[in-house]
Amino acid sequence: MSRLESRLFPWHEDPEFFVAAVSFTAKETTFSTRLVEKDYFCTVLLEYLTTLGNALVFKGGEAFMIFAKASVNGYNSHHE
C-alpha cells in the first residue's frame, strides 16, 4: 500500500511514533499490544479496501459472537 492509498492512518510509517502510540493505547485500554496493533492494521486494510469500490460486501457478527461467548464464559479475550 503506497502512502497515497493510506491517507487516514499513516502512523505506521513512523516506527518510533507507532510503537509509542500502540504502547500508550494498550496501557490506557488494558488491551494487549498485539491486539492494539492487529486492530490498527485491520483498520488500515479496511480503509484500503474501501478504495476498491462497491464490489465487496461485509457480513458481520462472527467475531462479536465469539467475543460474547467468551465473555459469558468468564474469559475476557482482549487480555491475551
BAFI-3210 file (N, C-alpha, C; in Angstrom, 3 decimals, decimal comma, padded with zeros to 6 digits):
// residues 80
n [1|2|3|4|5|6|7|8|9|10|11|12|13|14|15|16|17|18|19|20|21|22|23|24|25|26|27|28|29|30|31|32|33|34|35|36|37|38|39|40|41|42|43|44|45|46|47|48|49|50|51|52|53|54|55|56|57|58|59|60|61|62|63|64|65|66|67|68|69|70|71|72|73|74|75|76|77|78|79|80]
n.u [000,854|000,687|001,810|-000,058|-002,352|-003,058|-004,422|-005,788|-004,709|-001,690|000,201|001,867|003,986|005,932|007,997|008,955|007,110|004,818|005,206|005,235|002,626|001,028|001,816|000,975|-001,821|-002,441|-001,814|-003,640|-006,102|-006,001|-005,825|-003,975|-000,760|-000,359|-002,993|-003,918|-002,206|-002,915|-005,620|-005,286|-003,941|-005,894|-007,812|-006,441|-006,271|-009,014|-009,620|-008,134|-009,434|-011,876|-011,312|-011,530|-013,998|-017,487|-017,522|-017,187|-018,765|-019,485|-020,203|-021,303|-020,714|-019,668|-017,148|-017,927|-019,757|-018,099|-016,544|-018,582|-019,492|-017,162|-016,934|-019,238|-018,612|-016,774|-014,244|-012,152|-011,399|-009,784|-007,502|-004,769]
n.v [-001,165|002,119|005,380|007,250|005,733|005,211|007,374|008,160|006,736|006,908|006,349|004,141|004,476|005,859|004,394|004,703|006,485|004,962|002,629|003,843|004,897|002,579|001,306|003,214|003,218|000,563|000,528|002,425|001,266|-001,283|-003,400|-005,934|-005,256|-006,576|-006,992|-004,360|-003,491|-005,319|-004,629|-002,026|-002,454|-003,962|-002,009|-000,264|-001,946|-002,282|000,347|000,636|-001,271|-000,035|001,705|000,272|000,265|-000,602|-003,349|-005,163|-006,921|-006,896|-009,192|-009,359|-010,048|-012,529|-012,372|-010,795|-012,506|-014,589|-013,227|-012,457|-014,950|-015,843|-013,914|-014,395|-016,869|-016,190|-015,478|-012,980|-012,006|-009,990|-009,672|-010,937]
n.w [000,000|-000,931|000,174|-000,693|-000,855|001,765|003,596|005,895|008,034|008,634|010,560|011,051|009,400|010,666|012,603|015,316|016,499|016,099|017,688|020,212|020,253|020,097|022,464|024,364|023,898|024,510|027,240|028,256|027,623|028,572|026,845|025,106|023,610|021,214|020,328|019,997|017,949|015,917|015,510|014,594|012,109|010,818|010,504|008,784|006,558|005,962|005,350|002,988|001,381|000,980|-001,027|-003,298|-004,403|-004,721|-004,763|-002,734|-000,095|003,248|005,721|008,966|012,485|013,357|014,715|016,861|018,087|018,936|020,813|022,591|023,509|024,782|026,782|028,287|029,293|031,158|030,351|029,468|026,507|025,414|026,843|026,133]
ca.u [000,000|001,509|001,425|-001,261|-003,502|-003,405|-004,432|-006,323|-003,947|-000,293|001,078|002,838|005,129|006,924|008,072|009,119|005,813|003,839|005,437|004,790|001,164|000,471|002,061|000,094|-003,187|-002,543|-001,820|-004,877|-007,281|-005,652|-005,736|-002,585|-000,182|-000,622|-004,370|-003,992|-001,537|-003,739|-006,792|-004,830|-003,694|-007,194|-008,429|-005,713|-006,692|-010,390|-009,553|-007,673|-010,472|-012,947|-010,917|-011,751|-015,348|-018,592|-017,506|-017,095|-019,862|-019,056|-021,224|-020,680|-021,275|-018,959|-016,159|-018,667|-020,341|-017,015|-016,219|-019,703|-019,465|-016,017|-017,247|-020,238|-017,921|-015,855|-012,924|-012,083|-010,453|-008,874|-006,272|-004,057]
ca.v [000,000|003,318|006,470|007,873|004,870|005,230|008,779|008,365|006,027|006,783|006,347|003,046|004,881|006,371|003,272|005,137|007,001|003,866|001,807|004,630|005,004|001,267|001,098|004,112|002,731|-000,685|000,876|003,142|000,414|-002,592|-004,407|-006,294|-004,507|-007,363|-006,749|-002,969|-003,444|-006,061|-003,819|-000,904|-002,889|-004,334|-000,746|000,188|-002,815|-001,934|001,649|000,370|-001,997|000,890|002,387|-000,630|000,428|-001,291|-004,758|-006,001|-006,886|-007,478|-009,741|-009,243|-010,718|-013,722|-012,007|-010,342|-013,675|-015,291|-012,421|-012,529|-016,276|-015,884|-013,066|-015,097|-017,958|-015,653|-015,209|-011,685|-012,357|-008,931|-009,760|-012,112]
ca.w [000,000|-001,004|001,079|-001,218|-000,616|003,175|003,982|007,232|009,052|008,200|011,736|010,992|008,582|011,607|013,548|016,705|016,931|016,102|018,884|021,360|020,204|020,438|023,897|025,101|023,753|025,274|028,665|028,578|027,431|029,145|025,790|024,830|022,491|019,989|019,901|019,517|016,650|014,965|015,195|013,775|010,738|010,237|010,105|007,591|005,459|005,601|004,680|001,632|000,645|000,584|-002,257|-004,431|-004,905|-004,052|-005,134|-001,540|000,867|004,513|006,598|010,276|013,631|013,826|015,735|018,038|018,750|019,619|021,988|023,522|024,133|025,689|027,931|029,082|029,956|032,155|029,799|028,826|025,442|024,977|027,628|025,624]
c.u [000,902|001,017|000,146|-002,502|-003,942|-003,321|-004,876|-005,432|-002,492|000,685|002,117|004,060|006,235|007,049|008,178|007,796|004,799|003,985|004,940|003,267|000,496|000,642|001,139|-001,343|-003,400|-002,635|-003,143|-006,108|-007,178|-005,747|-004,266|-002,072|-000,403|-002,016|-004,534|-003,372|-002,358|-004,951|-006,430|-004,665|-004,956|-007,913|-007,765|-006,154|-008,115|-010,446|-009,145|-008,767|-011,616|-012,594|-011,189|-013,152|-016,349|-018,633|-017,503|-018,316|-019,380|-020,266|-020,593|-021,290|-020,462|-017,962|-016,857|-019,248|-019,275|-016,652|-017,325|-019,724|-018,328|-016,298|-018,247|-019,592|-016,856|-014,445|-012,968|-011,009|-009,530|-007,603|-005,531|-002,795]
c.v [001,230|004,365|007,138|007,049|004,865|006,660|008,983|007,791|005,832|006,550|005,239|003,395|005,518|005,344|003,686|005,662|005,873|002,995|002,546|004,716|003,691|001,001|001,952|003,597|001,455|-000,391|001,519|002,239|-000,927|-003,727|-004,738|-005,476|-005,241|-007,077|-005,337|-002,874|-004,170|-005,239|-002,617|-001,343|-003,421|-003,081|-000,187|-000,633|-002,472|-000,585|001,463|-000,304|-001,084|001,642|001,534|-000,532|-000,390|-002,784|-005,688|-005,810|-007,581|-007,960|-009,807|-010,143|-011,867|-013,386|-011,545|-011,525|-014,469|-014,551|-012,525|-013,871|-016,378|-015,063|-013,739|-016,223|-017,495|-015,403|-013,890|-011,757|-011,232|-008,882|-011,024|-012,350]
c.w [000,000|-000,012|000,604|-000,911|000,843|003,683|005,422|008,325|008,624|009,349|011,708|010,151|009,428|012,730|015,017|017,272|017,064|017,340|020,123|021,408|020,587|021,932|024,749|025,081|024,558|026,770|029,076|028,526|028,140|028,124|025,586|023,645|021,171|019,448|019,356|018,126|015,584|014,544|014,328|012,321|010,057|009,743|008,853|006,380|005,013|004,900|003,220|000,804|000,217|-000,691|-003,497|-005,007|-004,119|-004,342|-003,916|-000,649|002,121|005,284|007,973|011,314|014,171|014,930|017,005|018,799|019,507|020,900|023,032|024,247|025,142|026,939|028,856|029,869|030,947|031,655|029,061|027,751|025,013|025,802|027,224|026,392]
res [m|s|r|l|e|s|r|l|f|p|w|h|e|d|p|e|f|f|v|a|a|v|s|f|t|a|k|e|t|t|f|s|t|r|l|v|e|k|d|y|f|c|t|v|l|l|e|y|l|t|t|l|g|n|a|l|v|f|k|g|g|e|a|f|m|i|f|a|k|a|s|v|n|g|y|n|s|h|h|e]
***
